[in-house]
Amino acid sequence: MAKTFLHKLGIHSMFVPMEIFSSWSHKTDHFRRIHQKTGVPFSSMLFFDDENRNIEAVSIMGVASILVDNGINLDALRQGFSEFSQKSGSLSTSRSD
């Protein structure tokens, strides 16, 4: 479903690598795997999920995390980009101090 949504928006190429897993798996393991594969820091990642426990666990790692109660939609995507942008801006500001 997530892949279909990204294709419909025409932005699927912006999400590489894309890791979409079943709900029973540990999300922190997936983010560690993504980091190992890409070298992308957790603070440069954006995560959407419908389970608060996953949002809390991944947020602790430094990943911008958005709770989507009824699945991802355009509003949730905008919120995610906005929060990610604000978080990234505050990180670059604190790094320059």
N, C-alpha and C positions, 0 to 999 in steps of 0.2 A: 504494500500500500504506500509506504513512504517513497519507494523508488518511482512508482507511478505518479505521485504528486509532484516530485521534482522534475520528471520528464514533461508533465503537462505545463509546468511553469517555464520550461526551457532552460532550467538552471542546473540540471543534473551534472554537468561537467565541472561545476564549481565545487563539488563535493567528492574529492578524491583523496585518500581512499574512502570508500563508503562502507561502513560496517553496520549492518542491520541484523540483529540477532533476536532470538525468541525471548520472551519475558522471563523465563526461568533462569537465565544465565546471569552471572555477576557482571554488571556494567563496568565496574572498576577494572576488571581483567581485560575487557575490550579496549578501554582507553589506554591501558599500559601497552597492549599489543599495537595499537595504532601509533603510539609514541615510539615504540621500538622500531616499527617499520619505516616511519617517516622522519623521526627526529623532531617533529612539531611539538613544541611545549604545550602542556595542558592549558595554559593561559591563552593559547591561540586556537582553542577548540570550542565548538558550540554543540550542545546536546539538547534534544527534545525527548521527553518521555512522559508517559501517563501515570507513572507510579512515583509518589513522593519519596519513598525510600531510595529509589535510584537517583533522583534529583539531589537529595541530601548527600549520598555517598560520593557522587561524582563531583558535586560542588566543592567538597572538602579538598579534592585534588587540584582545584583551581580552574576547572572547566566551567564556562558560562553555561548554565543549565536552566531550561525552561520547562515548566510543568504544563502539559497539554491534556486537559481532562478528557476531551472527546476526540482525541487525535489531532494531528497537525493540520492547520489551515493557513490561509494567507495572513490572517491577523497574528497568529502565533509565530509565523515566520518573521513578520515585521518586528514583533516584540523581541524575538531572539536576536535579530540583527541589531536592533536598537540597544539592547542590554549588552551585547557583545561589543558594540562600538564604544559604549560608555565605559565598560570595563577595560577595554584596550587603551582608551584615552587616559584613564587614571593610572594604568600601569606604565605607560610611556612618560607621564608626568612624574610619577614617583621615581622612575629610573634616572631622570635627568637631574634630580635633586642631589 
